[in-house]
Amino acid sequence: MAYQLAAKVRDLVPYDPIEGQYRIRLDANESFLLPPPWLQQEMEDGIRKAMCNRYPDPKAEEVCRLFAQYYRIREELVTAGNGSDELIMLIAASFLEKGDKVVTVMPDFSMYAFYSSLSEVEVVEAPKREDLTINVDGLIQTIQRTGARALIFSNPCNPTSLGVEAQEVRRLIRSVQCLVVLDEAYMDFWDQSLLDEVEQYDNLLILRTCSKAFGMAALRLGFAVANPVLTRALHAVKSPYNVNSLTQGAGAAVLSHPDYLRECVGNILASRDDLYQKLKPMVDGWQNAGMAISCTNFVHIRTPHARHLFEGLKEEGIAVRLIAGGLRICAGTPEENREVARALKKLGGGIVV
């Protein structure tokens, strides 16, 4: 008999980023900021230092040190990954066993369920409230009722842009016996991180990325932060040379400039607020639509007319993300924000109250 695909991958649907050429791309939550020429030069210098005939530093010590220094945490608690996606996959494959249950809080980042299913871990989807906020008490009950071995969720949330305050996250972690994987990919845009508290918990693992606030999406550089026991386990199961030398060299150049990184965050927040102010009055005039204040670098519009708006924006050459009963639109340059607001005003004329 000819080879047949394993059942666990036979029906998996690949992640489907928007393809094609668009004059404006606000669909992937990337930074709109290119590195300035002086930093581009330092990144190129870092890349040139790479010895391409040698394997990279297996611990990525320099980028881990700079990351820890920026966030004022201990370097020994940090693990570098080939993007945080690799770390999510590692956790699902290594910290859980076939048949274990992991709880996600939908809607949320789709790759949590994807990598869990690939590892033959049962995914339990806990719903959010109608307003897309997390019911912490309900979530605790779901974990206890199902005997889940892990919980993974993004805070602030992708795609809703909403966040759970640190006090409630602390209560959640202390109320459950399972591993809590807290994806803080967008926490640079909010002030409720638990990064400097991670050693207080034996069941907390925090993920961070350089793709959003720091403009390094192309480099694929992410980090996990946890107590020493969990960190040693991550180091044991990861590929020995998982972060390539080019990424380490360019990433170290960027992370070496904390003032620049803080400036980037400030510029992105200003753009997000500009986008929100342009869209909020318009959205308030649409039927059954809403848009909450964002804790991220994007806004989320709840509307039953999302498909109509999504397709119309594509016709205008503007890519956004159709997701979670609405549209997710990343903050862009001032001109990009103006253009998406203009296009939505044109397209929304038929769905006003």
C-alpha positions as CSV (number, residue, x, y, z in Angstrom):
1,M,0.0,0.0,0.0
2,A,1.3,3.5,-0.9
3,Y,2.2,5.8,1.9
4,Q,-0.7,7.8,3.4
5,L,-0.5,11.0,5.4
6,A,-0.8,10.7,9.1
7,A,-4.3,11.4,10.3
8,K,-3.2,14.4,12.4
9,V,-2.0,16.3,9.3
10,R,-4.4,15.0,6.7
11,D,-7.1,17.7,7.4
12,L,-5.0,20.5,8.7
13,V,-5.6,23.8,7.0
14,P,-2.4,25.9,6.4
15,Y,-2.2,29.5,7.9
16,D,-3.3,31.7,5.1
17,P,-1.8,35.2,5.1
18,I,-3.2,37.5,2.4
19,E,-1.3,37.0,-0.8
20,G,-0.9,39.3,-3.8
21,Q,0.3,42.8,-4.3
22,Y,-1.3,45.7,-2.5
23,R,-0.4,49.3,-2.4
24,I,-1.1,49.4,1.4
25,R,-0.6,46.4,3.7
26,L,-2.2,46.7,7.1
27,D,-3.0,43.0,7.6
28,A,-0.1,41.5,9.5
29,N,0.4,43.8,12.4
30,E,3.9,44.7,11.3
31,S,5.7,47.9,12.2
32,F,5.5,50.6,9.5
33,L,8.9,51.9,10.5
34,L,12.0,51.0,8.6
35,P,15.3,51.2,10.5
36,P,17.0,54.6,9.9
37,P,20.2,54.5,7.7
38,W,22.6,54.5,10.7
39,L,20.9,51.4,12.2
40,Q,20.6,49.7,8.8
41,Q,24.4,50.1,8.6
42,E,24.9,48.5,12.0
43,M,22.6,45.7,11.1
44,E,24.5,45.1,7.9
45,D,27.8,45.1,9.9
46,G,26.3,42.5,12.3
47,I,25.3,40.3,9.4
48,R,28.8,40.6,7.8
49,K,30.4,39.4,11.0
50,A,28.6,36.1,10.6
51,M,30.8,33.1,9.8
52,C,28.6,31.3,7.3
53,N,30.7,28.2,7.4
54,R,30.1,27.8,11.1
55,Y,26.9,27.0,13.1
56,P,25.4,30.0,15.0
57,D,25.8,30.5,18.8
58,P,23.4,27.8,20.1
59,K,22.3,29.9,23.0
60,A,22.0,33.2,21.1
61,E,23.7,34.7,24.1
62,E,24.1,38.3,22.8
63,V,20.5,38.8,21.8
64,C,19.3,37.2,25.0
65,R,21.5,39.4,27.0
66,L,20.3,42.6,25.2
67,F,16.7,41.5,25.5
68,A,17.1,40.9,29.2
69,Q,18.8,44.2,29.7
70,Y,16.1,46.1,27.9
71,Y,13.3,44.6,30.0
72,R,15.4,44.5,33.2
73,I,15.2,40.8,33.8
74,R,17.8,38.1,34.4
75,E,19.4,36.8,31.2
76,E,19.3,33.2,32.6
77,L,15.5,33.2,32.3
78,V,15.5,33.9,28.5
79,T,15.3,31.5,25.6
80,A,15.6,32.8,22.0
81,G,13.5,31.3,19.2
82,N,13.1,31.4,15.5
83,G,10.2,33.7,16.0
84,S,7.8,33.0,18.8
85,D,6.0,30.6,16.5
86,E,8.8,28.1,17.0
87,L,8.5,28.5,20.7
88,I,4.8,27.8,20.6
89,M,5.4,24.7,18.6
90,L,8.1,23.6,21.0
91,I,5.9,24.0,24.0
92,A,3.0,22.1,22.5
93,A,5.2,19.3,21.3
94,S,7.4,19.0,24.4
95,F,5.6,20.2,27.5
96,L,2.4,18.3,26.7
97,E,1.7,14.7,25.8
98,K,-0.6,13.1,23.3
99,G,-4.2,13.3,24.6
100,D,-3.5,16.1,27.0
101,K,-5.9,19.1,26.9
102,V,-4.9,22.7,26.3
103,V,-7.3,25.6,26.7
104,T,-7.4,28.5,24.3
105,V,-9.7,31.5,24.6
106,M,-11.4,32.2,21.3
107,P,-11.0,34.2,19.2
108,D,-7.3,34.3,19.6
109,F,-4.1,33.7,17.6
110,S,-4.9,30.6,15.4
111,M,-1.4,29.0,15.7
112,Y,-2.0,28.0,19.3
113,A,-4.6,25.5,18.2
114,F,-2.7,24.6,15.0
115,Y,0.5,23.5,16.8
116,S,-1.4,21.8,19.6
117,S,-3.4,19.7,17.1
118,L,-0.2,18.8,15.3
119,S,1.1,17.5,18.6
120,E,-2.1,15.5,19.1
121,V,-3.1,17.6,22.0
122,E,-6.8,18.1,22.5
123,V,-7.8,21.8,22.1
124,V,-10.6,23.1,24.4
125,E,-11.9,26.4,23.1
126,A,-13.2,28.6,25.9
127,P,-15.5,31.4,24.5
128,K,-15.1,35.0,25.3
129,R,-18.0,37.3,26.3
130,E,-20.1,38.9,23.6
131,D,-18.0,42.1,23.9
132,L,-14.9,39.9,23.3
133,T,-13.4,40.3,26.8
134,I,-12.2,37.3,28.8
135,N,-14.3,35.9,31.6
136,V,-11.5,35.0,34.0
137,D,-13.8,33.1,36.4
138,G,-15.3,31.2,33.6
139,L,-11.8,30.4,32.2
140,I,-10.7,29.1,35.6
141,Q,-13.8,26.9,35.8
142,T,-13.1,25.5,32.3
143,I,-9.5,24.6,33.2
144,Q,-10.6,22.9,36.4
145,R,-13.5,21.1,34.8
146,T,-11.5,19.7,31.8
147,G,-8.3,18.9,33.8
148,A,-6.4,20.8,31.1
149,R,-2.6,20.6,31.4
150,A,-2.0,24.0,29.8
151,L,-3.6,27.4,29.0
152,I,-2.3,29.6,26.2
153,F,-3.6,33.0,25.3
154,S,-2.4,36.4,24.0
155,N,-2.5,39.5,26.3
156,P,-3.2,41.9,24.8
157,C,-5.3,39.8,22.4
158,N,-4.7,39.3,18.8
159,P,-7.2,39.8,17.1
160,T,-9.5,41.8,19.4
161,S,-6.9,44.4,20.6
162,L,-8.3,44.0,24.2
163,G,-6.3,43.2,27.3
164,V,-6.7,41.6,30.7
165,E,-5.2,43.7,33.5
166,A,-2.2,42.3,35.3
167,Q,-4.1,41.8,38.6
168,E,-6.6,39.5,36.9
169,V,-3.9,37.6,35.1
170,R,-2.1,37.0,38.4
171,R,-5.3,35.7,39.9
172,L,-5.8,33.4,37.0
173,I,-2.3,31.9,37.2
174,R,-2.6,31.4,41.0
175,S,-6.0,29.7,40.6
176,V,-5.0,26.9,38.3
177,Q,-2.5,24.0,38.4
178,C,-1.7,23.9,34.7
179,L,1.0,25.6,32.7
180,V,0.0,29.1,31.7
181,V,1.6,30.3,28.4
182,L,1.1,34.0,28.3
183,D,1.8,35.5,24.9
184,E,2.8,39.1,25.4
185,A,3.6,39.8,21.7
186,Y,1.8,43.2,21.9
187,M,2.6,44.1,25.5
188,D,5.1,46.8,24.3
189,F,2.0,48.8,23.5
190,W,0.4,48.4,27.0
191,D,1.7,48.5,30.6
192,Q,0.4,45.3,32.2
193,S,3.3,42.9,31.6
194,L,4.2,40.2,34.1
195,L,7.7,39.8,32.6
196,D,9.5,41.0,35.7
197,E,7.4,38.7,38.0
198,V,7.9,35.5,36.1
199,E,10.1,33.9,38.8
200,Q,7.3,34.2,41.3
201,Y,5.4,31.4,39.5
202,D,6.2,27.8,38.8
203,N,3.6,27.5,36.0
204,L,4.1,30.7,34.0
205,L,5.9,31.0,30.6
206,I,5.8,34.3,28.8
207,L,6.4,34.8,25.1
208,R,7.7,38.0,23.4
209,T,8.5,38.9,19.8
210,C,10.6,41.4,18.0
211,S,8.2,41.5,15.0
212,K,5.7,44.1,16.2
213,A,7.2,47.0,18.2
214,F,10.8,46.6,17.1
215,G,10.3,46.2,13.3
216,M,12.1,42.9,12.9
217,A,9.4,40.7,11.4
218,A,11.7,39.6,8.6
219,L,14.4,38.4,11.0
220,R,12.1,35.9,12.9
221,L,13.3,36.5,16.4
222,G,11.2,35.7,19.5
223,F,11.9,35.0,23.2
224,A,10.5,32.9,26.0
225,V,10.9,34.0,29.6
226,A,10.2,31.6,32.5
227,N,11.6,30.4,35.8
228,P,14.9,28.4,35.8
229,V,13.2,25.0,35.7
230,L,11.0,25.8,32.7
231,T,13.9,27.6,31.0
232,R,16.2,24.6,31.4
233,A,13.5,22.4,29.9
234,L,13.1,24.7,26.9
235,H,16.9,24.7,26.3
236,A,16.9,21.0,26.4
237,V,14.1,20.5,23.8
238,K,14.9,23.2,21.3
239,S,17.0,22.7,18.2
240,P,20.7,23.4,19.1
241,Y,21.1,26.1,16.4
242,N,17.6,27.4,16.1
243,V,18.4,31.2,15.6
244,N,20.7,31.7,12.6
245,S,23.8,33.9,12.8
246,L,22.3,36.6,10.4
247,T,19.3,37.1,12.7
248,Q,21.5,37.2,15.8
249,G,23.8,39.7,14.2
250,A,21.1,42.1,12.9
251,G,18.9,41.5,16.0
252,A,21.7,42.4,18.4
253,A,22.3,45.7,16.5
254,V,18.7,46.7,16.9
255,L,18.4,45.6,20.6
256,S,21.6,47.6,21.4
257,H,19.6,50.8,21.1
258,P,17.0,51.0,23.8
259,D,16.2,54.7,23.3
260,Y,15.5,54.0,19.6
261,L,13.2,51.1,20.6
262,R,11.2,53.2,23.0
263,E,11.0,55.9,20.2
264,C,9.6,53.3,17.9
265,V,6.9,52.3,20.4
266,G,5.9,55.9,20.9
267,N,5.6,56.5,17.1
268,I,3.5,53.4,16.7
269,L,1.2,54.3,19.6
270,A,0.7,57.8,18.0
271,S,-0.2,56.2,14.7
272,R,-2.6,53.7,16.4
273,D,-4.3,56.6,18.2
274,D,-4.5,58.6,14.9
275,L,-6.1,55.6,13.2
276,Y,-8.6,55.1,16.0
277,Q,-9.6,58.7,16.0
278,K,-10.1,58.6,12.3
279,L,-12.3,55.5,12.3
280,K,-14.2,55.6,15.6
281,P,-16.8,58.3,14.7
282,M,-17.4,56.5,11.4
283,V,-17.8,53.1,12.9
284,D,-20.2,54.5,15.5
285,G,-22.5,55.4,12.7
286,W,-22.7,51.9,11.2
287,Q,-25.3,49.3,12.0
288,N,-24.4,46.9,14.8
289,A,-20.7,47.9,14.7
290,G,-18.2,48.9,17.4
291,M,-14.6,49.5,18.0
292,A,-13.0,49.4,21.5
293,I,-9.9,51.4,22.6
294,S,-6.9,49.3,21.6
295,C,-4.1,48.0,23.8
296,T,-2.1,46.9,20.7
297,N,-0.7,48.4,17.4
298,F,-3.9,47.7,15.6
299,V,-7.7,48.3,15.9
300,H,-10.5,45.8,15.7
301,I,-13.8,46.7,14.1
302,R,-16.8,44.5,15.0
303,T,-19.3,44.5,12.2
304,P,-21.5,42.0,10.5
305,H,-20.5,43.7,7.2
306,A,-16.8,42.7,7.6
307,R,-16.7,40.6,4.4
308,H,-18.2,43.5,2.3
309,L,-15.7,45.9,3.7
310,F,-12.7,43.5,3.4
311,E,-13.4,42.8,-0.2
312,G,-14.0,46.5,-1.0
313,L,-10.7,47.4,0.6
314,K,-8.9,44.8,-1.5
315,E,-10.4,46.4,-4.6
316,E,-8.9,49.7,-3.4
317,G,-5.5,48.0,-3.1
318,I,-5.6,47.9,0.7
319,A,-5.0,44.6,2.7
320,V,-6.5,44.2,6.1
321,R,-7.3,41.1,8.1
322,L,-10.8,39.5,8.1
323,I,-11.1,37.9,11.5
324,A,-13.2,37.4,14.6
325,G,-16.4,38.8,13.3
326,G,-14.8,41.9,12.0
327,L,-11.7,43.6,10.6
328,R,-8.3,43.9,12.1
329,I,-6.4,46.9,10.8
330,C,-2.8,47.7,11.8
331,A,-1.6,51.2,12.4
332,G,0.3,52.6,9.4
333,T,2.0,55.7,8.2
334,P,-0.1,58.9,8.3
335,E,-0.8,58.6,4.6
336,E,-1.8,54.9,5.0
337,N,-4.1,55.8,7.9
338,R,-5.8,58.5,5.8
339,E,-6.2,56.2,2.9
340,V,-7.8,53.3,4.8
341,A,-10.1,55.8,6.5
342,R,-11.1,57.3,3.2
343,A,-11.8,53.9,1.7
344,L,-13.9,52.7,4.6
345,K,-15.9,55.9,4.6
346,K,-16.7,55.2,0.9
347,L,-17.5,51.6,1.5
348,G,-19.5,52.1,4.7
349,G,-22.0,54.5,3.1
350,G,-24.5,51.6,2.7
351,I,-24.3,50.3,6.2
352,V,-25.0,53.4,8.3
353,V,-27.7,53.4,10.9
